[in-house]
C-alpha cells in the first residue's frame, strides 16, 4: 500500500513538473522537479521530495541532466522513455 502511494505521489510530481514546463512554452524532456514540488507544497529540503526523486530515478522515469540546474539549485532531470509512458497513464 505504501509503495502504491509513493508511486502515485511520484507520478503526480512528474506530471505537475512537466505540465508546468509545457505551460511556460518550454518543449523537451528536461523537467524542474524543484519547481513542481513547490507547486505541490513540498520544500526543496523535504525528505518526501527526496524519496520521490529517488523513486523516479530507481524506476527509470528520470535521469540527471549534467550541467543544468533547477530552481532549488539541484540538477535538472531528463524524463526517460519510461517516464514518458508514466506521463501518458491516466
Chimera marker file (.cmm) of the C-alpha trace (Angstrom):
<marker_set name="trace">
<marker id="1" x="0.000" y="0.000" z="0.000" r="1" g="1" b="0" radius="0.5"/>
<marker id="2" x="2.757" y="2.461" z="0.925" r="1" g="1" b="0" radius="0.5"/>
<marker id="3" x="4.622" y="1.691" z="-2.325" r="1" g="1" b="0" radius="0.5"/>
<marker id="4" x="1.467" y="2.434" z="-4.297" r="1" g="1" b="0" radius="0.5"/>
<marker id="5" x="1.133" y="5.822" z="-2.581" r="1" g="1" b="0" radius="0.5"/>
<marker id="6" x="4.796" y="6.635" z="-3.214" r="1" g="1" b="0" radius="0.5"/>
<marker id="7" x="4.372" y="5.716" z="-6.880" r="1" g="1" b="0" radius="0.5"/>
<marker id="8" x="1.243" y="7.848" z="-7.180" r="1" g="1" b="0" radius="0.5"/>
<marker id="9" x="2.912" y="10.827" z="-5.458" r="1" g="1" b="0" radius="0.5"/>
<marker id="10" x="5.949" y="10.481" z="-7.733" r="1" g="1" b="0" radius="0.5"/>
<marker id="11" x="3.705" y="10.261" z="-10.790" r="1" g="1" b="0" radius="0.5"/>
<marker id="12" x="1.856" y="13.427" z="-9.747" r="1" g="1" b="0" radius="0.5"/>
<marker id="13" x="5.110" y="15.309" z="-9.135" r="1" g="1" b="0" radius="0.5"/>
<marker id="14" x="6.423" y="14.293" z="-12.545" r="1" g="1" b="0" radius="0.5"/>
<marker id="15" x="3.163" y="15.305" z="-14.225" r="1" g="1" b="0" radius="0.5"/>
<marker id="16" x="2.916" y="18.673" z="-12.420" r="1" g="1" b="0" radius="0.5"/>
<marker id="17" x="6.547" y="19.463" z="-13.185" r="1" g="1" b="0" radius="0.5"/>
<marker id="18" x="6.214" y="18.537" z="-16.851" r="1" g="1" b="0" radius="0.5"/>
<marker id="19" x="2.922" y="20.416" z="-17.320" r="1" g="1" b="0" radius="0.5"/>
<marker id="20" x="4.441" y="23.480" z="-15.645" r="1" g="1" b="0" radius="0.5"/>
<marker id="21" x="7.277" y="23.461" z="-18.180" r="1" g="1" b="0" radius="0.5"/>
<marker id="22" x="4.847" y="22.994" z="-21.070" r="1" g="1" b="0" radius="0.5"/>
<marker id="23" x="2.633" y="25.850" z="-19.843" r="1" g="1" b="0" radius="0.5"/>
<marker id="24" x="5.663" y="28.142" z="-19.987" r="1" g="1" b="0" radius="0.5"/>
<marker id="25" x="6.195" y="27.122" z="-23.599" r="1" g="1" b="0" radius="0.5"/>
<marker id="26" x="9.270" y="25.025" z="-22.901" r="1" g="1" b="0" radius="0.5"/>
<marker id="27" x="9.399" y="21.934" z="-25.055" r="1" g="1" b="0" radius="0.5"/>
<marker id="28" x="11.560" y="18.904" z="-24.481" r="1" g="1" b="0" radius="0.5"/>
<marker id="29" x="12.054" y="16.376" z="-21.763" r="1" g="1" b="0" radius="0.5"/>
<marker id="30" x="14.017" y="18.467" z="-19.263" r="1" g="1" b="0" radius="0.5"/>
<marker id="31" x="11.997" y="18.929" z="-16.085" r="1" g="1" b="0" radius="0.5"/>
<marker id="32" x="12.420" y="21.085" z="-12.979" r="1" g="1" b="0" radius="0.5"/>
<marker id="33" x="11.191" y="18.837" z="-10.170" r="1" g="1" b="0" radius="0.5"/>
<marker id="34" x="12.008" y="21.514" z="-7.581" r="1" g="1" b="0" radius="0.5"/>
<marker id="35" x="9.515" y="23.926" z="-9.118" r="1" g="1" b="0" radius="0.5"/>
<marker id="36" x="6.901" y="21.190" z="-9.409" r="1" g="1" b="0" radius="0.5"/>
<marker id="37" x="7.484" y="20.300" z="-5.769" r="1" g="1" b="0" radius="0.5"/>
<marker id="38" x="6.939" y="23.910" z="-4.691" r="1" g="1" b="0" radius="0.5"/>
<marker id="39" x="3.636" y="23.884" z="-6.538" r="1" g="1" b="0" radius="0.5"/>
<marker id="40" x="2.661" y="20.759" z="-4.573" r="1" g="1" b="0" radius="0.5"/>
<marker id="41" x="3.713" y="22.324" z="-1.260" r="1" g="1" b="0" radius="0.5"/>
<marker id="42" x="7.000" y="20.458" z="-0.837" r="1" g="1" b="0" radius="0.5"/>
<marker id="43" x="10.143" y="22.347" z="0.129" r="1" g="1" b="0" radius="0.5"/>
<marker id="44" x="13.483" y="21.718" z="-1.564" r="1" g="1" b="0" radius="0.5"/>
<marker id="45" x="14.796" y="20.085" z="1.612" r="1" g="1" b="0" radius="0.5"/>
<marker id="46" x="11.723" y="17.885" z="2.137" r="1" g="1" b="0" radius="0.5"/>
<marker id="47" x="12.548" y="14.229" z="2.864" r="1" g="1" b="0" radius="0.5"/>
<marker id="48" x="9.397" y="13.282" z="0.948" r="1" g="1" b="0" radius="0.5"/>
<marker id="49" x="10.664" y="15.126" z="-2.144" r="1" g="1" b="0" radius="0.5"/>
<marker id="50" x="13.988" y="13.306" z="-1.873" r="1" g="1" b="0" radius="0.5"/>
<marker id="51" x="12.130" y="9.986" z="-1.617" r="1" g="1" b="0" radius="0.5"/>
<marker id="52" x="10.040" y="10.816" z="-4.694" r="1" g="1" b="0" radius="0.5"/>
<marker id="53" x="13.087" y="11.771" z="-6.762" r="1" g="1" b="0" radius="0.5"/>
<marker id="54" x="14.884" y="8.608" z="-5.635" r="1" g="1" b="0" radius="0.5"/>
<marker id="55" x="11.836" y="6.552" z="-6.560" r="1" g="1" b="0" radius="0.5"/>
<marker id="56" x="11.666" y="8.098" z="-10.034" r="1" g="1" b="0" radius="0.5"/>
<marker id="57" x="15.397" y="7.544" z="-10.634" r="1" g="1" b="0" radius="0.5"/>
<marker id="58" x="15.311" y="3.907" z="-9.483" r="1" g="1" b="0" radius="0.5"/>
<marker id="59" x="12.156" y="3.274" z="-11.544" r="1" g="1" b="0" radius="0.5"/>
<marker id="60" x="13.940" y="4.726" z="-14.574" r="1" g="1" b="0" radius="0.5"/>
<marker id="61" x="11.486" y="7.589" z="-15.108" r="1" g="1" b="0" radius="0.5"/>
<marker id="62" x="14.142" y="10.313" z="-14.902" r="1" g="1" b="0" radius="0.5"/>
<marker id="63" x="17.894" y="10.735" z="-15.065" r="1" g="1" b="0" radius="0.5"/>
<marker id="64" x="20.131" y="13.661" z="-14.057" r="1" g="1" b="0" radius="0.5"/>
<marker id="65" x="20.879" y="16.246" z="-16.733" r="1" g="1" b="0" radius="0.5"/>
<marker id="66" x="24.511" y="17.203" z="-16.037" r="1" g="1" b="0" radius="0.5"/>
<marker id="67" x="25.232" y="20.900" z="-16.188" r="1" g="1" b="0" radius="0.5"/>
<marker id="68" x="21.607" y="22.066" z="-15.857" r="1" g="1" b="0" radius="0.5"/>
<marker id="69" x="20.140" y="23.207" z="-12.546" r="1" g="1" b="0" radius="0.5"/>
<marker id="70" x="16.597" y="23.636" z="-11.231" r="1" g="1" b="0" radius="0.5"/>
<marker id="71" x="15.065" y="26.439" z="-9.142" r="1" g="1" b="0" radius="0.5"/>
<marker id="72" x="16.462" y="24.922" z="-5.933" r="1" g="1" b="0" radius="0.5"/>
<marker id="73" x="19.989" y="24.639" z="-7.345" r="1" g="1" b="0" radius="0.5"/>
<marker id="74" x="19.813" y="20.888" z="-7.814" r="1" g="1" b="0" radius="0.5"/>
<marker id="75" x="20.388" y="19.109" z="-11.099" r="1" g="1" b="0" radius="0.5"/>
<marker id="76" x="17.590" y="19.331" z="-13.632" r="1" g="1" b="0" radius="0.5"/>
<marker id="77" x="16.300" y="15.924" z="-14.634" r="1" g="1" b="0" radius="0.5"/>
<marker id="78" x="15.542" y="14.485" z="-18.041" r="1" g="1" b="0" radius="0.5"/>
<marker id="79" x="12.431" y="12.370" z="-18.490" r="1" g="1" b="0" radius="0.5"/>
<marker id="80" x="13.273" y="8.974" z="-19.956" r="1" g="1" b="0" radius="0.5"/>
<marker id="81" x="11.157" y="6.910" z="-22.332" r="1" g="1" b="0" radius="0.5"/>
<marker id="82" x="9.766" y="5.047" z="-19.347" r="1" g="1" b="0" radius="0.5"/>
<marker id="83" x="8.905" y="8.403" z="-17.730" r="1" g="1" b="0" radius="0.5"/>
<marker id="84" x="7.025" y="9.470" z="-20.862" r="1" g="1" b="0" radius="0.5"/>
<marker id="85" x="4.956" y="6.294" z="-20.579" r="1" g="1" b="0" radius="0.5"/>
<marker id="86" x="4.118" y="7.231" z="-16.972" r="1" g="1" b="0" radius="0.5"/>
<marker id="87" x="3.034" y="10.716" z="-18.087" r="1" g="1" b="0" radius="0.5"/>
<marker id="88" x="0.613" y="9.106" z="-20.538" r="1" g="1" b="0" radius="0.5"/>
<marker id="89" x="-1.018" y="6.975" z="-17.818" r="1" g="1" b="0" radius="0.5"/>
<marker id="90" x="-4.379" y="8.108" z="-16.538" r="1" g="1" b="0" radius="0.5"/>
<link id1="1" id2="2" r="1" g="1" b="0" radius="0.2"/>
<link id1="2" id2="3" r="1" g="1" b="0" radius="0.2"/>
<link id1="3" id2="4" r="1" g="1" b="0" radius="0.2"/>
<link id1="4" id2="5" r="1" g="1" b="0" radius="0.2"/>
<link id1="5" id2="6" r="1" g="1" b="0" radius="0.2"/>
<link id1="6" id2="7" r="1" g="1" b="0" radius="0.2"/>
<link id1="7" id2="8" r="1" g="1" b="0" radius="0.2"/>
<link id1="8" id2="9" r="1" g="1" b="0" radius="0.2"/>
<link id1="9" id2="10" r="1" g="1" b="0" radius="0.2"/>
<link id1="10" id2="11" r="1" g="1" b="0" radius="0.2"/>
<link id1="11" id2="12" r="1" g="1" b="0" radius="0.2"/>
<link id1="12" id2="13" r="1" g="1" b="0" radius="0.2"/>
<link id1="13" id2="14" r="1" g="1" b="0" radius="0.2"/>
<link id1="14" id2="15" r="1" g="1" b="0" radius="0.2"/>
<link id1="15" id2="16" r="1" g="1" b="0" radius="0.2"/>
<link id1="16" id2="17" r="1" g="1" b="0" radius="0.2"/>
<link id1="17" id2="18" r="1" g="1" b="0" radius="0.2"/>
<link id1="18" id2="19" r="1" g="1" b="0" radius="0.2"/>
<link id1="19" id2="20" r="1" g="1" b="0" radius="0.2"/>
<link id1="20" id2="21" r="1" g="1" b="0" radius="0.2"/>
<link id1="21" id2="22" r="1" g="1" b="0" radius="0.2"/>
<link id1="22" id2="23" r="1" g="1" b="0" radius="0.2"/>
<link id1="23" id2="24" r="1" g="1" b="0" radius="0.2"/>
<link id1="24" id2="25" r="1" g="1" b="0" radius="0.2"/>
<link id1="25" id2="26" r="1" g="1" b="0" radius="0.2"/>
<link id1="26" id2="27" r="1" g="1" b="0" radius="0.2"/>
<link id1="27" id2="28" r="1" g="1" b="0" radius="0.2"/>
<link id1="28" id2="29" r="1" g="1" b="0" radius="0.2"/>
<link id1="29" id2="30" r="1" g="1" b="0" radius="0.2"/>
<link id1="30" id2="31" r="1" g="1" b="0" radius="0.2"/>
<link id1="31" id2="32" r="1" g="1" b="0" radius="0.2"/>
<link id1="32" id2="33" r="1" g="1" b="0" radius="0.2"/>
<link id1="33" id2="34" r="1" g="1" b="0" radius="0.2"/>
<link id1="34" id2="35" r="1" g="1" b="0" radius="0.2"/>
<link id1="35" id2="36" r="1" g="1" b="0" radius="0.2"/>
<link id1="36" id2="37" r="1" g="1" b="0" radius="0.2"/>
<link id1="37" id2="38" r="1" g="1" b="0" radius="0.2"/>
<link id1="38" id2="39" r="1" g="1" b="0" radius="0.2"/>
<link id1="39" id2="40" r="1" g="1" b="0" radius="0.2"/>
<link id1="40" id2="41" r="1" g="1" b="0" radius="0.2"/>
<link id1="41" id2="42" r="1" g="1" b="0" radius="0.2"/>
<link id1="42" id2="43" r="1" g="1" b="0" radius="0.2"/>
<link id1="43" id2="44" r="1" g="1" b="0" radius="0.2"/>
<link id1="44" id2="45" r="1" g="1" b="0" radius="0.2"/>
<link id1="45" id2="46" r="1" g="1" b="0" radius="0.2"/>
<link id1="46" id2="47" r="1" g="1" b="0" radius="0.2"/>
<link id1="47" id2="48" r="1" g="1" b="0" radius="0.2"/>
<link id1="48" id2="49" r="1" g="1" b="0" radius="0.2"/>
<link id1="49" id2="50" r="1" g="1" b="0" radius="0.2"/>
<link id1="50" id2="51" r="1" g="1" b="0" radius="0.2"/>
<link id1="51" id2="52" r="1" g="1" b="0" radius="0.2"/>
<link id1="52" id2="53" r="1" g="1" b="0" radius="0.2"/>
<link id1="53" id2="54" r="1" g="1" b="0" radius="0.2"/>
<link id1="54" id2="55" r="1" g="1" b="0" radius="0.2"/>
<link id1="55" id2="56" r="1" g="1" b="0" radius="0.2"/>
<link id1="56" id2="57" r="1" g="1" b="0" radius="0.2"/>
<link id1="57" id2="58" r="1" g="1" b="0" radius="0.2"/>
<link id1="58" id2="59" r="1" g="1" b="0" radius="0.2"/>
<link id1="59" id2="60" r="1" g="1" b="0" radius="0.2"/>
<link id1="60" id2="61" r="1" g="1" b="0" radius="0.2"/>
<link id1="61" id2="62" r="1" g="1" b="0" radius="0.2"/>
<link id1="62" id2="63" r="1" g="1" b="0" radius="0.2"/>
<link id1="63" id2="64" r="1" g="1" b="0" radius="0.2"/>
<link id1="64" id2="65" r="1" g="1" b="0" radius="0.2"/>
<link id1="65" id2="66" r="1" g="1" b="0" radius="0.2"/>
<link id1="66" id2="67" r="1" g="1" b="0" radius="0.2"/>
<link id1="67" id2="68" r="1" g="1" b="0" radius="0.2"/>
<link id1="68" id2="69" r="1" g="1" b="0" radius="0.2"/>
<link id1="69" id2="70" r="1" g="1" b="0" radius="0.2"/>
<link id1="70" id2="71" r="1" g="1" b="0" radius="0.2"/>
<link id1="71" id2="72" r="1" g="1" b="0" radius="0.2"/>
<link id1="72" id2="73" r="1" g="1" b="0" radius="0.2"/>
<link id1="73" id2="74" r="1" g="1" b="0" radius="0.2"/>
<link id1="74" id2="75" r="1" g="1" b="0" radius="0.2"/>
<link id1="75" id2="76" r="1" g="1" b="0" radius="0.2"/>
<link id1="76" id2="77" r="1" g="1" b="0" radius="0.2"/>
<link id1="77" id2="78" r="1" g="1" b="0" radius="0.2"/>
<link id1="78" id2="79" r="1" g="1" b="0" radius="0.2"/>
<link id1="79" id2="80" r="1" g="1" b="0" radius="0.2"/>
<link id1="80" id2="81" r="1" g="1" b="0" radius="0.2"/>
<link id1="81" id2="82" r="1" g="1" b="0" radius="0.2"/>
<link id1="82" id2="83" r="1" g="1" b="0" radius="0.2"/>
<link id1="83" id2="84" r="1" g="1" b="0" radius="0.2"/>
<link id1="84" id2="85" r="1" g="1" b="0" radius="0.2"/>
<link id1="85" id2="86" r="1" g="1" b="0" radius="0.2"/>
<link id1="86" id2="87" r="1" g="1" b="0" radius="0.2"/>
<link id1="87" id2="88" r="1" g="1" b="0" radius="0.2"/>
<link id1="88" id2="89" r="1" g="1" b="0" radius="0.2"/>
<link id1="89" id2="90" r="1" g="1" b="0" radius="0.2"/>
</marker_set>
